[in-house]
Amino acid sequence: MLILDGHSSHIDLNFLFTCKTVLNIALVFPPPYTTHILQPLDFTAFSPVKTCYWSQISQLAAINNAAPIKKSRFIQYYYQARQEGLTTKNILSGWRSAGL
């Protein structure tokens, strides 16, 4: 599952098609102004994913001074970051910290 805000950069047919049909990633677009409800996951679940993703991007940039990441490469790096950071333990910790 990939949770995206409604920013126009996320609405790209090739990106959406690749996520759904090639990688079997469920895309979730929460309603606007719901960050405060989803925030328990920001620190314990999403933060480790973001850290892992940026680590991969930094390594790539150090190797070849890469230009901005294309969406196809983003999917590859995000998938790996998600596998490492978005664990059941991290998700449960987020909900526990919110008292849910």
VEXKOL-102522 format. One record per residue: x, y, z of N, C-alpha, C in turn; residue number from 0; residue in three letters. Coordinates in Angstrom, 3 decimals. Layout:
BEGIN
+----------+----------+----------+----------+----------+----------+----------+----------+----------+-----+------+
!       nX !       nY !       nZ !      caX !      caY !      caZ !       cX !       cY !       cZ !  nr ! rest !
+----------+----------+----------+----------+----------+----------+----------+----------+----------+-----+------+
!        X !        Y !        Z !        X !        Y !        Z !        X !        Y !        Z ! NUM !  ALA !
...
+----------+----------+----------+----------+----------+----------+----------+----------+----------+-----+------+
//
This chain:
BEGIN
+----------+----------+----------+----------+----------+----------+----------+----------+----------+-----+------+
!       nX !       nY !       nZ !      caX !      caY !      caZ !       cX !       cY !       cZ !  nr ! rest !
+----------+----------+----------+----------+----------+----------+----------+----------+----------+-----+------+
!    0.848 !   -1.162 !    0.000 !    0.000 !    0.000 !    0.000 !    0.900 !    1.233 !    0.000 !   0 !  MET !
!    0.534 !    2.207 !   -0.805 !    1.232 !    3.487 !   -0.875 !    0.203 !    4.579 !   -0.637 !   1 !  LEU !
!    0.434 !    5.372 !    0.404 !   -0.483 !    6.452 !    0.744 !    0.088 !    7.747 !    0.182 !   2 !  ILE !
!   -0.699 !    8.418 !   -0.645 !   -0.276 !    9.655 !   -1.303 !   -1.272 !   10.764 !   -1.013 !   3 !  LEU !
!   -0.763 !   11.990 !   -0.930 !   -1.710 !   13.094 !   -0.836 !   -2.218 !   13.400 !   -2.242 !   4 !  ASP !
!   -3.064 !   14.356 !   -2.370 !   -3.668 !   14.636 !   -3.668 !   -2.851 !   15.561 !   -4.551 !   5 !  GLY !
!   -1.577 !   15.735 !   -4.239 !   -0.736 !   16.638 !   -5.034 !   -0.720 !   16.207 !   -6.495 !   6 !  HIS !
!   -0.745 !   17.178 !   -7.390 !   -0.842 !   16.870 !   -8.823 !    0.326 !   16.038 !   -9.338 !   7 !  SER !
!    1.483 !   16.095 !   -8.681 !    2.628 !   15.298 !   -9.137 !    2.398 !   13.806 !   -8.943 !   8 !  SER !
!    1.441 !   13.440 !   -8.126 !    1.144 !   12.024 !   -7.899 !    0.145 !   11.469 !   -8.909 !   9 !  HIS !
!   -0.457 !   12.349 !   -9.677 !   -1.467 !   11.922 !  -10.634 !   -0.820 !   11.813 !  -12.017 !  10 !  ILE !
!   -0.175 !   10.707 !  -12.248 !    0.491 !   10.425 !  -13.519 !    0.051 !    9.028 !  -13.925 !  11 !  ASP !
!   -0.563 !    8.907 !  -15.089 !   -1.151 !    7.626 !  -15.489 !   -0.135 !    6.497 !  -15.556 !  12 !  LEU !
!    1.061 !    6.757 !  -16.049 !    2.073 !    5.699 !  -16.105 !    2.472 !    5.233 !  -14.712 !  13 !  ASN !
!    2.646 !    6.187 !  -13.798 !    2.990 !    5.865 !  -12.421 !    1.883 !    5.040 !  -11.768 !  14 !  PHE !
!    0.643 !    5.502 !  -11.906 !   -0.493 !    4.796 !  -11.320 !   -0.627 !    3.394 !  -11.915 !  15 !  LEU !
!   -0.474 !    3.273 !  -13.225 !   -0.570 !    1.979 !  -13.902 !    0.521 !    1.031 !  -13.408 !  16 !  PHE !
!    1.753 !    1.515 !  -13.322 !    2.863 !    0.672 !  -12.876 !    2.648 !    0.190 !  -11.453 !  17 !  THR !
!    2.236 !    1.089 !  -10.582 !    1.986 !    0.693 !   -9.193 !    0.935 !   -0.405 !   -9.117 !  18 !  CYS !
!   -0.168 !   -0.199 !   -9.795 !   -1.294 !   -1.129 !   -9.682 !   -1.059 !   -2.439 !  -10.412 !  19 !  LYS !
!   -0.641 !   -2.393 !  -11.662 !   -0.604 !   -3.615 !  -12.465 !    0.735 !   -4.331 !  -12.453 !  20 !  THR !
!    1.822 !   -3.591 !  -12.398 !    3.135 !   -4.227 !  -12.452 !    3.615 !   -4.633 !  -11.067 !  21 !  VAL !
!    3.477 !   -3.731 !  -10.093 !    4.025 !   -3.982 !   -8.760 !    2.979 !   -4.390 !   -7.729 !  22 !  LEU !
!    1.715 !   -4.387 !   -8.121 !    0.633 !   -4.774 !   -7.214 !    0.631 !   -3.930 !   -5.933 !  23 !  ASN !
!    0.850 !   -2.637 !   -6.092 !    0.824 !   -1.713 !   -4.959 !   -0.540 !   -1.036 !   -4.938 !  24 !  ILE !
!   -1.227 !   -1.157 !   -3.811 !   -2.513 !   -0.478 !   -3.653 !   -2.241 !    0.991 !   -3.335 !  25 !  ALA !
!   -2.837 !    1.874 !   -4.110 !   -2.669 !    3.306 !   -3.896 !   -3.845 !    3.839 !   -3.092 !  26 !  LEU !
!   -3.542 !    4.625 !   -2.066 !   -4.570 !    5.209 !   -1.213 !   -4.381 !    6.724 !   -1.233 !  27 !  VAL !
!   -5.448 !    7.431 !   -1.566 !   -5.450 !    8.892 !   -1.565 !   -6.423 !    9.342 !   -0.482 !  28 !  PHE !
!   -5.935 !    9.584 !    0.747 !   -6.846 !    9.999 !    1.811 !   -7.470 !   11.359 !    1.500 !  29 !  PRO !
!   -8.614 !   11.623 !    2.086 !   -9.263 !   12.917 !    1.862 !   -8.365 !   14.063 !    2.341 !  30 !  PRO !
!   -8.520 !   15.238 !    1.756 !   -7.732 !   16.390 !    2.200 !   -7.977 !   16.691 !    3.677 !  31 !  PRO !
!   -6.987 !   17.270 !    4.300 !   -7.077 !   17.727 !    5.687 !   -7.300 !   16.594 !    6.683 !  32 !  TYR !
!   -6.708 !   15.440 !    6.441 !   -6.821 !   14.325 !    7.391 !   -5.482 !   13.982 !    8.035 !  33 !  THR !
!   -4.473 !   14.829 !    7.835 !   -3.151 !   14.554 !    8.390 !   -3.216 !   14.353 !    9.899 !  34 !  THR !
!   -4.000 !   15.155 !   10.583 !   -4.071 !   15.043 !   12.038 !   -4.592 !   13.676 !   12.478 !  35 !  HIS !
!   -5.390 !   13.037 !   11.656 !   -5.908 !   11.709 !   11.990 !   -4.855 !   10.647 !   11.699 !  36 !  ILE !
!   -4.114 !   10.828 !   10.628 !   -3.108 !    9.849 !   10.218 !   -1.761 !   10.057 !   10.899 !  37 !  LEU !
!   -1.608 !   11.129 !   11.624 !   -0.319 !   11.493 !   12.188 !    0.308 !   10.448 !   13.105 !  38 !  GLN !
!   -0.429 !    9.619 !   13.817 !    0.249 !    8.624 !   14.649 !    1.240 !    7.768 !   13.860 !  39 !  PRO !
!    1.015 !    7.604 !   12.583 !    1.921 !    6.788 !   11.779 !    3.115 !    7.582 !   11.252 !  40 !  LEU !
!    3.060 !    8.904 !   11.337 !    4.140 !    9.724 !   10.784 !    5.496 !    9.399 !   11.389 !  41 !  ASP !
!    5.562 !    9.256 !   12.698 !    6.850 !    9.065 !   13.353 !    7.275 !    7.611 !   13.421 !  42 !  PHE !
!    6.359 !    6.728 !   13.684 !    6.749 !    5.336 !   13.913 !    6.702 !    4.469 !   12.672 !  43 !  THR !
!    5.956 !    4.856 !   11.666 !    5.851 !    4.032 !   10.457 !    6.410 !    4.746 !    9.235 !  44 !  ALA !
!    5.971 !    5.972 !    8.990 !    6.394 !    6.665 !    7.772 !    7.814 !    7.209 !    7.880 !  45 !  PHE !
!    8.220 !    7.624 !    9.064 !    9.560 !    8.184 !    9.232 !   10.662 !    7.179 !    8.886 !  46 !  SER !
!   10.575 !    5.915 !    9.344 !   11.604 !    4.944 !    8.948 !   11.637 !    4.699 !    7.438 !  47 !  PRO !
!   10.478 !    4.728 !    6.792 !   10.432 !    4.554 !    5.334 !   11.132 !    5.732 !    4.666 !  48 !  VAL !
!   10.822 !    6.931 !    5.113 !   11.425 !    8.132 !    4.536 !   12.943 !    8.122 !    4.729 !  49 !  LYS !
!   13.397 !    7.747 !    5.918 !   14.831 !    7.690 !    6.197 !   15.529 !    6.699 !    5.281 !  50 !  THR !
!   14.956 !    5.532 !    5.122 !   15.539 !    4.504 !    4.254 !   15.553 !    4.972 !    2.802 !  51 !  CYS !
!   14.472 !    5.574 !    2.362 !   14.385 !    6.063 !    0.983 !   15.458 !    7.115 !    0.717 !  52 !  TYR !
!   15.576 !    8.103 !    1.612 !   16.560 !    9.165 !    1.406 !   17.982 !    8.633 !    1.483 !  53 !  TRP !
!   18.199 !    7.614 !    2.271 !   19.520 !    6.986 !    2.320 !   19.873 !    6.387 !    0.962 !  54 !  SER !
!   18.913 !    5.711 !    0.349 !   19.142 !    5.125 !   -0.976 !   19.402 !    6.206 !   -2.021 !  55 !  GLN !
!   18.643 !    7.282 !   -1.969 !   18.807 !    8.376 !   -2.925 !   20.178 !    9.032 !   -2.739 !  56 !  ILE !
!   20.594 !    9.203 !   -1.499 !   21.901 !    9.801 !   -1.222 !   23.026 !    8.937 !   -1.766 !  57 !  SER !
!   22.890 !    7.621 !   -1.611 !   23.906 !    6.710 !   -2.148 !   23.963 !    6.808 !   -3.668 !  58 !  GLN !
!   22.813 !    6.874 !   -4.304 !   22.769 !    6.992 !   -5.757 !   23.426 !    8.299 !   -6.213 !  59 !  LEU !
!   23.121 !    9.390 !   -5.540 !   23.687 !   10.688 !   -5.905 !   25.201 !   10.693 !   -5.718 !  60 !  ALA !
!   25.688 !   10.009 !   -4.687 !   27.130 !    9.952 !   -4.445 !   27.849 !    9.170 !   -5.538 !  61 !  ALA !
!   27.161 !    8.202 !   -6.115 !   27.773 !    7.364 !   -7.151 !   27.868 !    8.106 !   -8.471 !  62 !  ILE !
!   26.778 !    8.734 !   -8.894 !   26.799 !    9.322 !  -10.237 !   26.158 !   10.708 !  -10.345 !  63 !  ASN !
!   26.078 !   11.430 !   -9.233 !   25.477 !   12.764 !   -9.276 !   24.160 !   12.755 !  -10.040 !  64 !  ASN !
!   23.302 !   11.839 !   -9.654 !   22.045 !   11.597 !  -10.373 !   21.175 !   12.846 !  -10.443 !  65 !  ALA !
!   20.502 !   12.970 !  -11.559 !   19.496 !   14.015 !  -11.742 !   18.295 !   13.639 !  -10.883 !  66 !  ALA !
!   17.270 !   14.479 !  -10.849 !   16.082 !   14.109 !  -10.066 !   15.602 !   12.693 !  -10.404 !  67 !  PRO !
!   15.102 !   12.011 !   -9.397 !   14.680 !   10.623 !   -9.537 !   13.425 !   10.547 !  -10.398 !  68 !  ILE !
!   13.456 !    9.713 !  -11.407 !   12.274 !    9.492 !  -12.240 !   11.304 !    8.607 !  -11.475 !  69 !  LYS !
!   10.046 !    8.667 !  -11.852 !    9.027 !    7.920 !  -11.115 !    9.267 !    6.422 !  -11.151 !  70 !  LYS !
!    9.780 !    5.897 !  -12.245 !   10.042 !    4.454 !  -12.299 !   11.119 !    4.064 !  -11.291 !  71 !  SER !
!   12.124 !    4.895 !  -11.132 !   13.178 !    4.616 !  -10.153 !   12.637 !    4.824 !   -8.743 !  72 !  ARG !
!   11.761 !    5.833 !   -8.576 !   11.141 !    6.066 !   -7.271 !   10.435 !    4.806 !   -6.785 !  73 !  PHE !
!    9.687 !    4.174 !   -7.669 !    8.949 !    2.967 !   -7.288 !    9.907 !    1.904 !   -6.774 !  74 !  ILE !
!   11.001 !    1.711 !   -7.469 !   11.994 !    0.710 !   -7.065 !   12.551 !    1.032 !   -5.673 !  75 !  GLN !
!   12.983 !    2.265 !   -5.465 !   13.572 !    2.639 !   -4.182 !   12.530 !    2.686 !   -3.073 !  76 !  TYR !
!   11.341 !    3.177 !   -3.394 !   10.303 !    3.237 !   -2.375 !    9.897 !    1.836 !   -1.932 !  77 !  TYR !
!    9.793 !    0.917 !   -2.871 !    9.417 !   -0.456 !   -2.535 !   10.406 !   -1.041 !   -1.530 !  78 !  TYR !
!   11.689 !   -0.861 !   -1.776 !   12.701 !   -1.380 !   -0.856 !   12.611 !   -0.682 !    0.499 !  79 !  GLN !
!   12.432 !    0.630 !    0.494 !   12.323 !    1.378 !    1.746 !   11.096 !    0.940 !    2.537 !  80 !  ALA !
!   10.017 !    0.699 !    1.834 !    8.786 !    0.250 !    2.491 !    8.984 !   -1.109 !    3.144 !  81 !  ARG !
!    9.661 !   -2.014 !    2.452 !    9.913 !   -3.345 !    3.002 !   10.709 !   -3.251 !    4.302 !  82 !  GLN !
!   11.650 !   -2.330 !    4.366 !   12.506 !   -2.196 !    5.541 !   11.872 !   -1.368 !    6.656 !  83 !  GLU !
!   11.105 !   -0.347 !    6.307 !   10.613 !    0.578 !    7.322 !    9.171 !    0.423 !    7.745 !  84 !  GLY !
!    8.319 !   -0.025 !    6.859 !    6.893 !   -0.106 !    7.164 !    6.563 !   -1.508 !    7.662 !  85 !  LEU !
!    6.992 !   -1.765 !    8.876 !    6.809 !   -3.093 !    9.457 !    5.578 !   -3.108 !   10.361 !  86 !  THR !
!    5.085 !   -4.279 !   10.629 !    3.952 !   -4.426 !   11.548 !    4.294 !   -3.814 !   12.897 !  87 !  THR !
!    5.503 !   -4.047 !   13.361 !    5.942 !   -3.503 !   14.654 !    5.848 !   -1.973 !   14.660 !  88 !  LYS !
!    6.328 !   -1.328 !   13.596 !    6.285 !    0.135 !   13.528 !    4.856 !    0.665 !   13.444 !  89 !  ASN !
!    4.019 !   -0.005 !   12.684 !    2.625 !    0.425 !   12.548 !    1.896 !    0.305 !   13.887 !  90 !  ILE !
!    2.033 !   -0.835 !   14.544 !    1.372 !   -1.027 !   15.838 !    1.877 !   -0.030 !   16.872 !  91 !  LEU !
!    3.159 !    0.272 !   16.824 !    3.731 !    1.247 !   17.747 !    3.093 !    2.622 !   17.558 !  92 !  SER !
!    2.856 !    2.997 !   16.311 !    2.218 !    4.285 !   16.035 !    0.816 !    4.368 !   16.605 !  93 !  GLY !
!    0.034 !    3.330 !   16.382 !   -1.338 !    3.340 !   16.904 !   -1.339 !    3.281 !   18.427 !  94 !  TRP !
!   -0.414 !    2.505 !   19.008 !   -0.318 !    2.436 !   20.464 !    0.014 !    3.810 !   21.046 !  95 !  ARG !
!    0.963 !    4.507 !   20.419 !    1.369 !    5.820 !   20.938 !    0.225 !    6.831 !   20.870 !  96 !  SER !
!   -0.728 !    6.607 !   19.984 !   -1.899 !    7.485 !   19.879 !   -3.033 !    7.026 !   20.786 !  97 !  ALA !
!   -2.815 !    5.924 !   21.483 !   -3.848 !    5.404 !   22.364 !   -4.945 !    4.657 !   21.636 !  98 !  GLY !
!   -4.658 !    4.205 !   20.425 !   -5.676 !    3.496 !   19.639 !   -5.364 !    2.021 !   19.536 !  99 !  LEU !
+----------+----------+----------+----------+----------+----------+----------+----------+----------+-----+------+
//
